[in-house]
Amino acid sequence: MLNNLKLLRKSKGYTQKQLSEMIGVSQQTLQKYENSSHEPDIDTLKKLADIFRVSVDYLIDHKALGKDPTYAISEEEFFLIEKYRKLERSSKSGIDHIITQLSERKGRS
């Protein structure tokens, strides 16, 4: 159910013990969430979503009916987004410019 939980936890540098304390469950329970042998209640899902600043839909890997699957992100893309968010505004502008240039080049070929 929580296919993205371990990925999110690791991307933030949390141990299972740290995250379990943050959401008020045992480390063993969190481990069960991560290996999909136990499902959290809605309050726990909300806590996790708030901690990671994602939607509950993302946590449970819910695909909305009719949603274009081409917008699902890979693990590599997720980590790039995390790195991008940590950049200063001027660095983001530079990255945006590079992406625009590369996209335009690709469109011409």
PLY file of the C-alpha trace (Angstrom):
ply
format ascii 1.0
element vertex 109
property float x
property float y
property float z
element edge 108
property int vertex1
property int vertex2
end_header
0.00 0.00 0.00
2.68 2.54 0.99
5.04 1.89 -1.91
6.54 5.38 -1.59
7.04 5.49 2.18
10.52 3.96 2.35
11.67 6.15 -0.55
10.35 9.27 1.17
11.86 8.33 4.51
15.29 7.71 3.02
15.17 10.89 0.92
14.73 12.91 4.12
17.44 10.95 5.93
15.12 9.60 8.63
15.70 6.25 10.27
12.73 4.00 10.91
13.10 4.78 14.61
13.01 8.55 14.03
10.00 8.44 11.76
8.11 6.01 13.96
8.56 8.40 16.90
7.36 11.33 14.77
4.10 9.58 13.89
3.60 7.86 17.24
3.93 4.20 16.28
6.52 1.54 17.06
9.45 0.95 14.77
8.07 -2.52 14.05
4.76 -1.02 12.95
6.53 1.39 10.61
8.51 -1.52 9.19
5.22 -3.29 8.49
3.92 -0.18 6.72
7.02 -0.13 4.54
6.78 -3.80 3.56
2.99 -3.57 3.07
2.11 -6.18 5.67
0.11 -3.63 7.70
-1.91 -0.56 6.70
-1.94 2.68 8.70
-5.13 4.38 9.80
-6.19 7.65 8.19
-4.76 9.81 11.00
-1.34 8.20 10.54
-1.58 8.69 6.77
-2.31 12.38 7.34
0.70 12.71 9.67
2.95 11.07 7.09
1.60 13.28 4.31
2.25 16.38 6.43
5.78 15.29 7.33
6.73 14.63 3.72
4.60 17.39 2.21
2.87 15.00 -0.18
-0.74 13.95 -0.67
-2.24 10.87 0.92
-2.91 9.72 -2.67
0.83 9.81 -3.34
1.58 7.86 -0.16
-0.82 5.08 -1.03
0.10 5.22 -4.73
-3.48 5.95 -5.71
-3.96 6.61 -9.40
-6.97 8.80 -10.05
-9.37 7.45 -12.66
-8.48 8.88 -16.05
-5.20 10.36 -14.81
-2.42 10.29 -17.40
0.20 7.74 -16.21
2.96 9.62 -18.06
3.04 12.04 -15.13
4.07 9.39 -12.62
7.64 10.04 -11.48
10.49 7.60 -11.20
12.76 7.27 -8.18
15.48 9.20 -10.07
13.05 12.04 -10.86
11.91 12.15 -7.25
15.48 12.63 -6.03
16.10 15.34 -8.65
13.03 17.20 -7.43
14.26 16.97 -3.84
17.65 18.40 -4.88
15.98 21.16 -6.92
13.86 22.23 -3.96
16.99 22.76 -1.88
18.54 25.18 -4.40
18.52 28.95 -4.04
16.27 30.93 -6.37
19.14 32.00 -8.68
20.29 28.41 -9.08
16.74 27.30 -9.88
16.56 29.96 -12.60
19.77 28.59 -14.13
18.42 25.04 -14.08
15.12 26.21 -15.60
17.05 27.92 -18.41
19.10 24.79 -19.14
15.98 22.60 -19.21
14.23 25.04 -21.56
17.22 25.07 -23.91
17.48 21.28 -23.94
13.73 20.89 -24.50
13.79 23.30 -27.44
16.77 21.48 -28.94
14.99 18.14 -28.64
11.90 19.58 -30.34
13.98 20.63 -33.36
15.60 17.24 -33.90
0 1
1 2
2 3
3 4
4 5
5 6
6 7
7 8
8 9
9 10
10 11
11 12
12 13
13 14
14 15
15 16
16 17
17 18
18 19
19 20
20 21
21 22
22 23
23 24
24 25
25 26
26 27
27 28
28 29
29 30
30 31
31 32
32 33
33 34
34 35
35 36
36 37
37 38
38 39
39 40
40 41
41 42
42 43
43 44
44 45
45 46
46 47
47 48
48 49
49 50
50 51
51 52
52 53
53 54
54 55
55 56
56 57
57 58
58 59
59 60
60 61
61 62
62 63
63 64
64 65
65 66
66 67
67 68
68 69
69 70
70 71
71 72
72 73
73 74
74 75
75 76
76 77
77 78
78 79
79 80
80 81
81 82
82 83
83 84
84 85
85 86
86 87
87 88
88 89
89 90
90 91
91 92
92 93
93 94
94 95
95 96
96 97
97 98
98 99
99 100
100 101
101 102
102 103
103 104
104 105
105 106
106 107
107 108
